[in-house]
């Protein structure tokens, strides 16, 4: 089967999924376009702002479409082949991932845009909310560890295959300098907006082309910023510390705006490459049920390795953190919540295609950023020509790192917020300490581990991330049950994801704690895997108690405050 046919088939599945299953889920939630949403009832011009669905979709999609749906499919294809990856992405995103996103979004909208932890507190009790908060913080630490390692590997990748066409060119160094200049460009844009407030069209006309300009500069200055893996890891985490304490206008907002254009350019290049590039599939469709390395069996590790490409608990934090405060009508929850996750499934398809067109090299580790950069670069040359492959390759790898920085920044901020809530440190000093702890733990993990240990960290990140999705769906299911509403469409995916993730965590704990000596960090990962299992089981027990027959509660906060 050819790459264009596979791409068309996935698009059809996603479209049918939105039309039929997405419609079914929306009807079960009884979305009411006339109901007052928190964006209207609590409108303050800062956090609660009714937003048109077209603009909110773009903002939400940029927030959730980070490096997870890129790195996960590439790593999984390298281990198990492209066919099982494609099946899980297409099926999982329709019936599980998109259901999780719309469910957490609707649950938050129906409860004054409160977080999923607060929803759990109302229906499962304070202990459940505390356990979920701790679980989320640990999961965020693994997000930071996994993405720091993957990015540091991208910045140090040698790219020997490019030496023939570009002698002296350092692909990792090019991506590193381009990424650093891109972040500096975002700061400049933020300062210009703050001090001069020029029209948005003028800023776009200046800074979006400038973003492509820093990619070109990266190709010209590829040997200027060359560091080793652990130094890059420390620099990236130092960036996380500074970025999470920086006012959003100075970095987060302008970088997110520019990153949206990078994302859409990457989507366009990937689509053109899949359908018009004429590339043949070079990877095996299936490599076997057991892969070498720390992951092992396809069941259960395929699912948690692909991670955000099919389902992501991190999305629930975005849905119930910022997006729910901007939903102008309940009817928008379907295109924004369900639809954006389906588009992320297409992002995962493009990432999968970048490795499908490359013949496997036995013994060579798969570096997701480098694979994506090379693949997207080849797709982009369909438009700009083969003689500009070095530029195209740098753009592809920088696009990957751009998505990573979005995730790292948001994850560090969320980790800081959670620690401040837990310990009551609401002042500036509390923010600094909470941020330092959230960055110091990943730094210790990265510096004490082997540079090629990212696959183990990635698997633990994927497992904790998808387990968070299962626990979020548990909270939503309890809410629906206590409200006297059908809940099978949230409970069924919850049960599947819960089983898969607990299975994978138990397997990792067994191999790291009972297997051959793997070092202190491997043992610590095994202990943390057991801790995550313990927190999840405790939440499951608390949730099960709430499924007992009892009086039906008031369905939504809006019914008492609207």
N, C-alpha and C positions, 0 to 999 in steps of 0.2 A: 504494500500500500504506500502511495506517495505522500510526501509531506503536505502538499496542498489539500489532498483529499482528507487527511487526518485533521488538518486545521478546520476545514469546512464542516466536518462531522462534529467536532467539538463545539463550534459556533452554533450549529443547529441544536445540539443538546442543551446548551446554555439558554438559547432563546426559548425553546420549548419548556425548559425548567422554569423560567421566569413567567411565561404565559400561564402555565397550568399549575405547577406545584406552588410557585410563589403566590399565585392567585388564591389557591386553596388555603395556604397559611394566613394570608391577609384576611380572608373571610372568617377564619376561625378566631382571629383576634378581634373581629367586628370593628375594624377601623372606621371611625366616624369623622368624615371631613368637616362636620360642623362643630365638633367638640372643641372647646378652648384648650389650647396646648400651653405648657409652661412658658414657651417663648412669648406668648401674648399675655397670659395672666401675670407673669412675673417680669415682664419686660423692663430692663434697666439700662439698655443701650450699651452694655459692656459684655456681660456673659449671656444674658437672655435676650436674643435678638431674632425675631422672625425673619427667615431667610428663604428666598425663592429656591425651589428644589434644584434648578439647574446649577446654581452657584454652590449650594450646599453639597450637592453630589460631588462636585469637583474638589471641594475642601475635604470632605469625608474620605473620598477615594485616595487623595494624596496622603492623608494621615494613616490609612491602613495599608496601602500598597507600598510596603517597604521592601527590604531585602529578603524577607522570609520566603515569599513565593518565587524568588529567583534562586537562592542558594539551595533550598530544600529539594526541588525537582532535579537539579543538576547532581547533587550528591546521591539522591536515590537512584537516578538513572545509571550512574557509575557503578552502583552496587548490584542492582536487580534487573536492569534493562528498561527500555522505555514503555513497553506495553502495560505492565502493572501500574506504572506511574500515571500513564494517560487515563487508565480506567478509574483510578482512585480520584484523580483531579476532577474528571468530568462528573462522576457520580457523587463523590463526597461533597463537592462544592454546592450542588443542587439540593441535596437532601439533608446535609448536616451543617456545613459552613455558613451558607446563606440563611438557613433557619436560625442558627445561633445569633447571627448579627441582627436580623429583624426582631428576634425575640427580646434580646437585651435592650434594643432601642425602644420597642413598644413598652416594655416593662418600666424603663426609666421615664418615658414620656407620661405614662399613667401614674407615676409617683413623683410628680413635681421635679422631673429631671434629676432625681437622686441617683447615686451610683449603685451598681449591682450589690455592693456590700451593704448599703443602706436598705435595699429591698430585702436582702437576706436577713438583716437585723429585724425587720418588721415581721416577717413570716416565720423565721427560724430561731430568733432570739439573739441576745448579745454575744453569747459564746460562739455561735456560728459565724457572726459577723467578724469577731476577733480572729477566729481560725482562718477565715477566708482572707482577711487582711494580711496575716502573716504569710499565707500561701502565695498571695499575689506578690508580696515583696520578694520572696525567694525566687519566684518565677521571673520577676524582672531582673534579678541579679544574673540569672542564667541567660536571659536575653542579652544583657550587656556583655557577659563573658563570650558568648557564642559570636556575636557580631564584631566584637573587638578582635577576636582571633582571626575571623574570616577576613576582615578588612586589613589587618596587619599582614596577613599572607598575600593579599592582593598587592599591597604596596611594596612587597619584597620579591614578587614573582619575577623571574629572570627573563622568560620568553625567548629561549634560545632559537626558536623557530623563526624569529623576526630578524636575526642577525644577517641572514642572506640578503634581505631587501633593505635593511636599515642598519648598517654596521655602527656599533657604538650606541645604539638606541637602547635605553633601559625602560621597558614597559611599566614596571612597578614604580620607578621613579617618576615617569611621566604622569601616571595616575595620581601619585602622591602630590606633586606640585600643582597639578590641575585642580585637585580637590581642595588644597589649601587656598589657592587663589580664588576658587569659587566661594569658599566660606568668607574670605575677606571681601569679595564683591558683594555678598549678601549684607555684610555689616555696613559697607558704604551706602548701599541702597536704603537700609534702615535709617541711617543718619540723614541722608538726603530727604527722605520722606518726613522725618521728624522735624528738621529745621526749615525746609523749604516748601514742603507739601506740594510738589508739582503734580499735574494731572497723571492719573494712572497710565493712560495711553503713552505719555511721554516717557515715563519710567520703563514701561514695557519695551518701547522702541529702542531704548538705550541699553538696558541691562540684560535683556534676553540675548541679543546678538553678542554682548560682552561675555555672556556665559560660554558661547561657542568660541569666543576669542581666547578665553583662558584654557580651553582644551588645546587649541593650536599652540599656545605658549608652553603647555605641558610637553608637547612633542619636541619643542625646541630646547627645553631646559630639563630634559629627562635625567641628567646626571647631577643636578644641583642638590636635590633633596633625597639622598640615598642613605637609609638607616637600616639597622638590623631589626629582626622581628620583634624582640622584646622591647627595644627602644620605641618602636612605633606603637606597640601596645600601650606603653606608659604615656606617650604623647596623646594618643586617642582618648585615654581615660582622663587625662588632664583637660582635654577639650570638653569632655562630658561634664567635668566639675565646673568649669567656667561657664559653659553654655547654659547649664541648668539654673544658674544663678543670675544670668544676664536677663535684663528686661526683654519681654517677648518682641517689642518693637525693634530692638537692636539686632536681632539675629533670627529668632524663630519665625516670625511672620514673613520677612523678606526672603529668607531661605526657603520657606515653604512655598512661597509664590513662584520663585524661580525654579524650585524643584518640580513644581507641577508641569512647567513647560518641558523640563528634561524628561519627565515621565511620559508625557504625551508624544514627544519626539521618539523616545525609545519604543513606545507602542506602535507608532507609525512605521518605524524602521523594521521592527519585528514582523509586522503584518505584511509589508512589502516583500521582505525576504522569504517568508513562508510561502506566499502565493505566487511570487514572480521571480524569485531568485534562481529557480531551477536546481536547487540543491537536493542531493539524494541522501537518504537515511543510511548512515554508516555504522550506527550502534546496533548491537543485537537487540531484538525485541524482548528477549527474556534470557537472563543469565543464571537462573537457578533460584531455588528457595533459600539457599544459605550463602551469604556473602562473607568474604574474609574481613577481619578487623573487629572492632569493638561492638558493632551492631549485630551481625549474625543473621538470624532468620528473617525472611521476608515478613512472616507473621510473628510478631506484631510491628517490626521496626520500619517497614515501608511507610506506614501511616504517620508515625511521629517524625520520620526523617523529612518527608514532604512538608509536614507541618502547615504553615500558613497558606500553602498553595491550595489546600482543600478546607481547612478549618483552623481558626485562630482565636484563642481566648483573649489575646491582646485587643482584638477588635471590640470586645465587649466593654473594655475600659474606655475606648474612644466613643462608642455608641452612647454609653451612660455617663460619659464625662463631659464632652463638649457638644456632640451632635444633637443630643436630645434637647439641649437648651436652645436650639435654633430651628427645630421642626415647626413650621408654620401651620401645618395641617396634618392630622393623623394619616391621611391618605398618602402623604409623602414618605411614610416609613417604608413602604414597599420598594419604590425605586431607589431610595437612598440606602436603606439597610440591606435588602435582599439583592437589589440590582448591582450595587457597588462590589459586593462579594463575588458575584458572577463575573464581573469584569476582572477582578483579581485572579479568578481562575484562568482567564485568557492570558494574563501576565505570566502565570505559571506555565501555560502552554508555550509561550514564546521562549521562556527560559529553558524549558525542556527541549525545544527545537534547537537551541544553540549547542547543546551537547549531542543531540541526535545526528547532526551532520558531521561529527568528528569521529574518526575511527578510534577505538579504544587503544590506549598504550599501556600494556601490562607493566605493573610495578611503579608507574608514575602517579603520584597523588593527584586527586581532582581538586583544583583550587577554584571554587565557584566564581569568584570575581574575574579571574583570568579567562575562564571558559566563557562566561557571559560576555566579557569584553571582546574576545575574539569572534564569538558567534554573531553578536550584534554588529560588530564592525564589518563582518562579511555581508550581513544583510544590508547595512547602510551603503556599502559600495555598489549595490545594485542601482542606487540613485546617483551617487557622487563619483563613481568610477573606482576601478581597482588601484589606480595609482595613488589614491588617498587613503589607503587601508590603515596606515599608521595613525592618521588623524581619527578615522572611524573607530579603530580599536581602542584608542585612548578615550574617545567619547563614551563607548560602551562600558568600559571599566569604570570611568568616572560616574556614569549614571548609576552603576551599582553602588559605588561608595556614597553617592548623594542620598540614595534611599536608606543606606545604613546610618548615615548621620542623623536623618530624620528620626529613625527608630531609637538610636542611642540617646538623643536629646530628650525625647518624650519619655523614654523608660527611666532615665535618671531623674527627671522632674517628678514623675509619678512615684518613684521610690522615695524621694525626699518628702513628698506630701504624706505618704503612708507613715513614715517614721515620725514625722511631726505630729500627725494625728494620734499615733500610738502613745507617744511620750509627752505630748502637750507642749512641744517646743515651737511656738508660733512666731517668735521674733526672728530677727536677722541672724543672731548667733545660732539659734536652733536650726535655721535653714542651712547654714554653713556646715554645722556638725552632721546633720542628716545627709547632706549631699556628700560630705567626705566619707561617711560610712558606706553609703551606697556605691561609691567609686572604689573605696579601699578594698572591699571584699573581692570584687572582680579582679582588681590589680593583683592581689595575692594569688588568686587562682591562675591567672595568665602567666605571671612571672615564675611560678613554681611548677608549671607544666611544660611538656614538650611542645614546640611550635606546631607539630602535626597532630596534636591531640584535639584539634577543633572538631573532629568527627564525633568524639565522645561527648564533648560539651554541646555540640549541635543536637545530638540525640536526646540529651537530658533537657535542653531547651525545648525541643519539639514536644517531648513528653509532658513537661510541666505546663507548657503553653496550651496544649490540647486538653490536658486535665483541667486547667482553668476554665476552658470552654465547657467541659462536662459539668463542672460545679456551678457555673453560671446558669446552664440549662436546668440543673437541679433546682436552683433558687426560683427560676421562672416557673418550673413545673409545680413547685409547692404553692406559689402564688395563684396559679390557675386552679389548682385543686382546692385551695382554701376559698377561692372565689366561686366555686361551683361550676367551673368551666371545663370543657374537654382539654386534655393536656397530653394526649398520645403523641402529637407531632413534635413536642419538645422532649418528652420522656424517652421516646424510642432512640433518637440520636444521642441523647445523654447516656443511655445505657450502653450503646455501642462504643462511643468514645471513651467512656469511663472504663469499660472492660479492656480495651486496647491499651490505654495509657497505663493502667495499673499493671497489666501484664508486662509491658515494656520496662517499667520502672523496677518491677520485681526481678526481671531477667538481668537488668543492668546491676542491680544490687547483688544478685547471686554471683555474677561473673567477676565483679570488682572486689567483693569481700571474701568469696570462697575460692576464687580461681587462683592461678599463679600470681606471684607477687607482681604488682603493677605500680608500686610507688605510693607515697603518702596521698598524692592528689587523687589517684584512682580510688583509694580506700575512702577518702573523704566524699567523693562523688557517690559512692555506694551508700554511705551513711545518710547523705542528704536525700538520696532516692528513697530510702526507708522512711525518712522524716516526712517527705511529700506524701508517701503512701499513708502514713499515720494521720496526717491532717485531712487527707481526702476521705479516709474511712470514717473519721470522726464527723466530718460534715455530712457524709452519707447517712450515718446513724441518726444524726439530728434531723436531717431532712425526712428520713423514713418515719420518724415519730409524728411528723406533721401531716403525713398522709392518712393518719387514722381518721375515722369518721368523726365529724364534729360540726359545730354550727358554721354556716357560710358567713364569711366576713365581708365587710364592705369591699367591693371589687377594686376600686381605684381611689387614690387620693383625690383625683379631680372631682369625684362625685360628692365630696364633702367640702371642697374649697372652690369649685367652679361656680 
